[in-house]
């Protein structure tokens, strides 16, 4: 067992933390107002090789293993969760293609993304959330390919994406399809409670025909490889939640040190300090679970799915609790837009609605207790 | 590089202790609980079987001499053993909590004399840590037991309570103050060996759980011990070294205690999962609720387990872990308590019946949120690390 990040990971943490603390924090409210990530931030992270991390072979600066992706997502989301969600979407699509795509698909699609083209994976569903094992979207065989039908949520830049992937469920496990950028589907801009800096769409597919060549991994693709890649995509949510939880817990802790009531800093009262202790404990446990899940994916452990589901559940729960307590600790000030905690509170609930830790994560785990 | 795989030594330890727990501890759990004690013959046998195993004699010394922290072995081992039975584990001969105390505060000579020479595996021997007093539980700084110098000896006076294995201990580590006016700075740790005149065993407690574990009151009345029984030797006479020593020992032992709690919680969780699969019909309206609750329990136990392992890993790598040890100690019992209450609720009237062990696990687990620093004290420590000392 070892819990030390590698030197490369530590260097990445340092650079991104600095960037998040200056550029992202400063831009957070403006991006939220605009409903999209500011172009300079997107560009800077693309140039750093962080937004679309693919190997040199495919025109990138190196790909990330799942633990590194978690670290990146955490630092960016610590800056702002909505910006992180929006910025990382093309990279999540790129990682799926690099992990599960055919060489031809990699050669065609990855350079588009490394050059700054928008991309996203349409994964989240109303009932399945991000449960990659139980997606309701159908890919009905047509002979030459499939007809996709279903409804997806929180799809970043679906109207302009050069590379849009759609995940479908089925008896043989999930499948992933590239849909033409020209459309053929209904994309409606989401006006959301939180994560507003991410320009996301509700995408409805009504029998959209795709060819066998659009199937990521091709007809002979290994379903296990694809499943692991989708789980890695889901695990990024845990990283976002961790960054959010950490931002909220830190902000509340600082406020509790400075704000006085009844002649003492409010952090001297255990009603406040115990909340902070519990939230930081939850957050650190969730980070360990997420890292462990990342290692399980990397090692191709057969139970990696359970680890990912549990980790996402714990991380999103930690984010929800941390942001809730942060608003509570700041009291009336927490309710006002002068402080970022109300933003994180909305972001956490939005992430929870998407990832649905209790209804999706825990119910996935729960299947193990069903009678044989 | 971030990696959670257990090395071969740990894996082997885990496998060994799991079968030991399943074969030797679990089958004896109910009888020991009803009798409130474990027969000497069984204790001797447990000692023989456990001899030399790192998880049972957690702190050893590397060939190089200095104390070697083996926190990971204690975390891995304690989870398996407590999964077998939490009360039986406290009856396995060994230094117990005096191991971390002597290792973190004792001189090399004291480690040799009070740990290696005594716990040599030839016969069942016990260690016990005597800290708590009736008026000083979580507030360790409030103890009244004194150790006053008299020539080349210390004279101990005072009464300690809730001391696990206190009556049978071969080696006791007692905290006492050499200067009642000095507060924490006056507190030091002393070794008292079995049979020292002036030490009497008082009441043996009857408890909610861990019935088969001995919990004793110890009365020190003019108890004389040699001067060099002060842990740390002369250096310990410097102000403030003793209280910190006690606290350091807690940093070393808390992850292991958290892991024991996880073991009890896992026992209850596994038992009720099996029971539910067999006993609750697939289409029962209760099923989805039961399954969801079990999933939450599983997730919380997994989180607590990782916090325990992290704290142990830090200790083994000489990274200060006071905050993390408290997180482990706060989380293990909380997750396990939820596992045990869930097990009883799910099983309903079957859950409170002594036909099953879940009611016992429920009674046993509660004290894990109390001893070795209550859950509240752990939060005080965690918060202090985050917020600093606020007045």
Interface residues (C-beta under 8 A of the other chain):
Chain A: X1 X2 X3 X4 X5 X6 X9 X67 X253 X256 X257 X264 X265 X267 X268 X270 X273 X274 X276 X277 X278 X280 X281 X282 X284 X285 X286 X288 X289 X291 X292 X294 X295 X299 X310 X313 X314 X358 X361 X362 X363 X364 X365 X366 X367 X368 X369 X370 X371 X372
Chain B: X1 X2 X3 X4 X5 X6 X7 X72 X273 X276 X277 X278 X280 X281 X282 X287 X288 X290 X291 X292 X294 X295 X296 X298 X299 X302 X303 X304 X306 X307 X309 X310 X313 X314 X324 X327 X330 X331 X376 X378 X379 X380 X382 X383 X386 X387 X388 X390 X391
